[in-house]
Amino acid sequence: MKLLWDSALGLLIVTGGLLGMTLPFGKLATAAGAPAMVWAFVISFGAGGVLLTTLLLLGQRIRLTAHKLRYFFITAAISYALPNLLMFSAIPHLGAGYTGIMFTLSPVITLVFSILLGVRRPNLLGVIGIIVGFIGAVMVALTRGEAGQPAEYFWVAVGLLIPVSLAAGNIYRTIDWPEDTGPIELAVGSHLASATLLLIGILTLLGWQAFAPLGGVPLVVAAQVASASAMFAFFFRLQAVGGPVYLSQIGYVAAAVGLFAGTIFLGEHYQLLTWLGAAIITAGVLVTTKAQSQPSPKLQSQAA
């Protein structure tokens, strides 16, 4: 376990794989009638509650400060509440696999934000990766979801907002990480903050009756809470070990899991252009990965 805890690659595979399972779980839940906002709440409240219990059993406490509270709620909004709401709203229209492909754009967009915000100076290889990833994204967007069931462009646009929100979260969590704070504590605080924001939205817009459909899928709820709890324990550790751009590559692993789970277990079918676009996005990710491995003192100091 210690070997995995200190391995960026191992953490990337485990975290990305668990994130990918959120896609088929989300499709099953929304198909059973659970609103997107409710399912996003299940993830945040479930993960936050399980991790808080674990923290307390280990004899640790969360020491709140103004900085931590700010970090918790900003992270909750842009890293969890918003992207999960977008994702579960889009899945019924785009399919779990297609929505998962959107995750692969996160590394490219994270690098763009890094350049724009001065976290990383641009280099030729990074620009090439961004262009390649953009070409692949355009190809995927043109297919508009599952084969024979083209979605409206509105839902494609909603799907494309997912990696934008995730990328913003990747950068924010790195530059504002509270000192002397462990990954589990940050995961607990951020998810309980996210659950609070989502609960307010549910009660305001939908009412308590919105939780009723969860009674029809208890096993899916349990599986989602278990996988989300494990994922976020590793997620913040990967942030600390690998930095924001490396962390963003969990989208590549998640997309692969989502595509194959959607195709094999949920009966989804995608056009050849979708698969080709996904492959081109992957090539762009590999190029941006190579670009971020090149020396960049400014980025290294921020990630540290």
N, C-alpha and C positions, 0 to 999 in steps of 0.2 A: 504494500500500500504506500509506503514511504517513497519507493521508487517511482510510482505513478504520480504522487503528490509533487515531485520535483521535476517531472518530465513534461516539457511543453508539448511534445508530440503526443504522448500518451493522454494528457489532459485534453488536447484538441480532439482526438478520436472519440474519447468517452463522452465529452460534453456535446460534441456535434451529433453523435449517435442518439443521445438522449433527447436533444432538441428536435431531431428528425422525427422521433416518435410522437411529438406533440401534434404533428400534421394529421396522421390517420386518426389519432384519438379525437382531435378537434372535429374532423369530418363526421365521425360516428356520433359525437355529442350533438352537433348542430343538426344532423339528420334526424335525431330523436326529438328535436324541438327546442334544445337549449339555446337561448340567445347568445350571440358572440360575447357580449359584455359579461354575462353570467359565467361563461366558460373561462374567460380571462380571469375573473375573480376566483374561480376554483383553483386555478394554477397558483396565483399569488398568495391567496389565503392558505391553501394547502401546503405549499412549499415553505412559506413563512412560519406557519404554525409548527410543522414538523421540525424545522431547523431551530426554532426558538426552544422547543422542548429539549432537543438534543443539547443545545447550549447550556440550558439550566441544569440538565442532568450531569453535565461535565463540571458544574460548579462555577460557570462563567456568567457574567452579567453584561448587559448593554449599558454603557455609560453615555447618556445623551448630552450633547453639546449643541450649540447653535449651528456649528459647521456640519455636524453629523445630520441634524434634522434637515438642513438645506440639501445635503447630499442625498439623503434618503428620498425626499419627495421629488427632486428633479430627476434622479435616476429612475424612480418609480414611473414618472410620467412619460419620459422619452425612451426608456429602455424596455419597459414591461407593459404598462397599461395601454399606451397607444399602439405599439406594434402588434400586441396580441389581439387587440380589438380589431385592427385592420386585417390581420391574418384570418381570424375566425369569421369575419364578415365576408372575406373574399373566397374562402375555401368552397362554400356551396356553389359558387358561380364559376370558379376557375379549376377546381379539383385540387386535391392535396399535393399531388406531384408538381403541378404547374406552379402553385403557390410556393412550394419549396424551392423552386428554381430562383425565385426572387431573393432568397437568402444568399445566393452565390454572388450577388452584386455588392454585398456589404463590404468585402475587402477593398474593392475598387473605389466605392464611395467614401470609405474611411480614409483611404489614401488621398482622395481629392480634398476632403475636409482638413486632413493633416497639412496639406500644402497651402490651402487657403488661409488657415489659422496660424500658419507659421510653426506648427509642431514639427513639420518636416519640410526641408527644401526640396523642390522638384528636381528630378533627373530624367534623362531621356528614356531610360528603361521604364520608369514609372509612368511616363506619359504614354508610351506604347501600350503598356498593360491596360491603362484606362481606356484607350481607344479600342483595343481588341474587346475588352469587356463590354463596352458600349455597343459595338456591332452585334455581339451575341445577344445582348438584351433587346435590341431592336428586332432581331429575328424571332426571339421568343415572344415578344409582345405582339407581333403580327399574327401569330397562330391563335391567339386569344383563347387559351384554355384547351380543353379536351377535344380530340378529333371528332368532327361532326356536331359539336356543341359549342360553337363560338360564343364567347361571352361579350357583353357590351364593353366598349373601350373604357367606360367609367370604372368597371371592376378591374381592368388591367391597370389603370392608373392607381387605383387603391392598392393593388398588389405591389406596384413599383414604389409606393411610399413606405413600404415595410423596411427595405434596406436603408432608406434615407434616415428613418427614425433610429434604426439600430446603429448606423454609423455615427450619428450624433451622440448616441449614448456611449459608444466605444471611446470617443474622444473626451467627452465630459468626465467619465469615470476616471480616466487616467490623469487629467490635469487637476482634478479637485479631490483626489483620493485623500481622506482624512488620515493624518499621521497616527501611528501606533494603533491602527485598527485592523483586525484580522478579516479574512474573506468571509467567514461564516457570519460574523456580526453584521457586515455590510449586506450580505444576502438577506438576513432576517429583517433588518430595518427597512431595506428597500422594498421587499415584497409585502411587508405589512403596511407600508405606506401606499403601495400600489393597490392592495386590497381595500384600503380605506377609501381611496379615490374612486375605485370602481363601485364599491357598495353605495356610496353617495349617488353616483350616476344611475345605478340600478333602481334604487328606491325612488329617485326623483322622476325617472323616465318610464320605468316599467312596473314598479311595485313588487311586493313580496312574491306574488304569483309567478314571477319569472323564474323562480327556483324550482317550481314543481316538476319540470321535465327531467331534472337530475335524478328523481326517484326511479325513472325507467332505465337508467344506465349506471347502476351502482358500481359494477366492476370496472367500467371505463373511468369513472371518477377516481376509484382507488388506484388504478394503474397510472392515471395521469398525475395524481398527487405524489405517488412514489417516485416516478421518473423525474418529475419536476424538482422534487426535493434533492434527489441525488445530483441532478444536472447543475443546480445553482450552487451547491456546495463546491463543485469543481469549477464552475464558471468564474467566480471571483479569484480563485487560486490561479487559473489560467491567465486572467487579466494581469495579476501581479508578476507571473513568471514570463509570459510571452509579450506583453504590451498590447496596445489597441489594435494595430493592423494584423498581428498574428492571431489575436483573439477572434477577429472578424472572420477568419477562415473556418470557424465552426459552421458557417453557412454552407460551405462546400460539402462537408460531411452530412449535414442535415438535409441538404437537397438530394443527395444520393439516396439516403434512407427514405425520404418522402416520396421520391420518384418510384423506387422499387416497391415500397409498401403500397402505394396507390395503384401501381400496375398489377402487382401480384395478388394482393389481398382485397383491394377495393374495386377491382375490375375497371380501372381507368385506362384510357387509351389516348396516346398523343401522336401528333404528326411527326414525320421524319424531320421537318424543319425545327420542331421544338427540341428534339434530341440533339440536332446539329448545333442549334443556338446554345444549348446547355454546354456542349463540348467546347464551343468557342469561348463562352464565359469562363469555363474552367481554365482554358489556356491563358486568358487575361489574368485570372487569379494567380496562376503560376508565375506569370511575368511580374505582377505586382509584389509577389512574395520574394522573388529574386531582387527586385528593386529595393525593398525595405531591408534586405540583408546587407546592402551596401552601406559603407560608413556614412553616418549622419549624426554628428555629435548632438545636435539640437534635439532630435527625436530621442536619442538614447538617454539624455538627461531628463526629459519629460517622463519617459517610460519608467526610469529608475525611481 
